[in-house]
Amino acid sequence: MSLDGVLRNIYTYIHLLDTSGLADVSKWNKEALDNAFTWAYYCEEVNHQSKGKPYKADLEEYIKELVTKAKLKNINGCLDLDSLGKASSWLRQVQASMKVLVTKQTPHPSSV
């Protein structure tokens, strides 16, 4: 996948997380929640795959630029590649803060 594709996918997750603070997440259905976790796991995988790679610093800069240009309402500008490595944990925090009750959470792909 191209760098543009990776950044678009990361933006999708960042935007989802940012707007989840505004939306009534408690009304998300299982499909919407599964989709959100899929994006979160994707971001975690990008973080994992970039560790120790020569392109990590460049990717980090692109993500900082993406966050700055996105004009996020609920996420401050401290979002970086390392924090994306905890994307599913953030999503669980959003769930908890919005008191979302989920009967079956999407398992991490590595645990399937």
N, C-alpha and C positions, 0 to 999 in steps of 0.2 A: 504494500500500500504506500502511496506517496505521502510526503510530509503534509501536503494540503489536506489529504483525506484524514490523516491522523488528527490534525488540528481541528477539522470540522467535527470529528467524532468527540473530541475532548470538549469542544464548545457546546455540543449538544448536551453533554452531561452537566457542564457548568451552568448552562442556561436552565436546565431542568431543576438543578439544586437551588438556583437563585429564585426561580419562580415558585418553587414549592413553599417558600416562606410566605408567599402572597396567596397562593391557591389554597383551597380547602382540601388538604391532602387526605383527610379522613374520607373523602368521597372517591378516592382512587379505587378502581377495581383491581382485581388480582392481575389482570393483563397489564395495566398501567404500572403497577408496582414491580412486576417481573421485568418490564421494559426498563424501568429506572435502574434496577439492580444489574441488568445486562450492561448498561452504559457504565455503571460504577465499576464492574469487574473488568470492563475494557480498559478504563483508565488505570486501574491497578496493574493490569498486564503491560500497558505501555510503560509505566513506571518501572516495573520489574525488568522488562526487556532492555531498557535504556541504561541500567546500572552498569558502570564500567565501560560504556561504549564511548567512542570519540565524539559522537554527535549529541551526547547528553546536554552539554552546555548550550549548544545551539537550540535544542528543543526547549530547554528551560527559558531561554530568551524569547522564543516565539510564544510560549505560553504566557509569560509576563505581559507581552505586547497584546495578546489576545484578551487577557483579563482587563487590561487598561482600556482597550477599545470597546469592550462589550458593555461598559457603563452599567455594571451590575448594581442592583438595588439592595440586595440582602447579603452579599458576600463581599468582604473587604478585599483590598488588593494584595493580600498576603498569600493568595493561592499560587502554588507552584507545583512542579513535577513531583516533589516528595510528598506534598499533601495529597496529591491525586492518588498516591499509593495507599491512601486510607479512605478512598472514595465510598466503599460500601459501609464503612463505619460511620461516615458523615450521614449517609442516607438513613441508617438505623437511628441516628440521633434526631434527624428530621421526623422520622416516624414517631419516636418517643415524645418529642416535643409537641407534636400535633395529636398525640394520643390515638395513633392509628393502631387498630387491632388487626393483626394479620394471622389468619389461621394456619397458613402454610407459606413460609418464606422461601424464596428461590435459593437453592443451594449454590455455593460457589462452584464454578465449573471443575475445579481441580478435585472437588470432593464427590463428584458424580462417578 
